[in-house]
Amino acid sequence: MPGGRARRTADGWRVSGHWPYTSGIGTADWTLACTRPEDAKAGPLFVAVPRADFTTADTWHTVGMRGTGSNTYAAEDLFVPEHRLMPIAALNEGSINGDEPMDRLPFAPVGMVPLVGTLLGLGRAALALAIDHAPLKSMHHTFFARQSDSVGVQLQVAEAALKLQTAQLHAYQVADELDRVAADGSALEYGDRAQARAQFGYSAQQVLEAIQVLLNVHGAASFAESSLMHQYWRDANTAARHAGLNAYVGYEIFGKALLGVPERISPMV
């Protein structure tokens, strides 16, 4: 998110601004700040800034994903040399002049992989918790001594497991395609990137649906503050609201690409 302005000088850039939602800033030695040059013709830039050169504000107070510590950092008239600058357009298109295979990959799909990975892990943990407890918990207001004896519970656990498998298949397909492109030096075309954007959003929704089913299985105990299911539910619902995982934006991007509609609604594809 462009949170600052950059002014070119004879030997580099002077950067000022503030940047919210900076995950991991509490332990990072460096950060990438997205800035807009004063020259309106130039596109936004990433500038690499060492930890000692900026200040932070405690602004990350959320229901879930608290451990990311995604606080706000700020800088005022900070000097950034030219070699610590990266045009975002080149990053998005995978056209950085670097020596690593990763440099050939477009930023958006690569950036979504760890986000979806987190959600898949949360979904798997929720499924494991429900399965482990089903033989140990009775079902109140029924004659079932164990949840696992209930056909209804059996059906719901199976449904949740399949939703998680569906999410994994989509996410892993994109990851495999990124690995292939990085290895053979080919390009990931816009249509493939549009599909990846939609697949990641779809995966996130499948995980949320699975966890919702597992909440029903696990019962009211899920909402105790001490419950791990409660934590998985909060973290997954927070993580899935990342802008890059907005399913309907992803579907629209993919739908336009399938139908040959040239309109672009997001730079992050």
Beta strands, then each sheet from edge to edge (+ up, - down):
strand 1: 4-9
strand 2: 12-22
strand 3: 30-37
strand 4: 45-50
strand 5: 55-57
strand 6: 71-81
strand 7: 85-87
sheet 1: 5+ 6- 2+ 1- 3- 4+ 7-
end
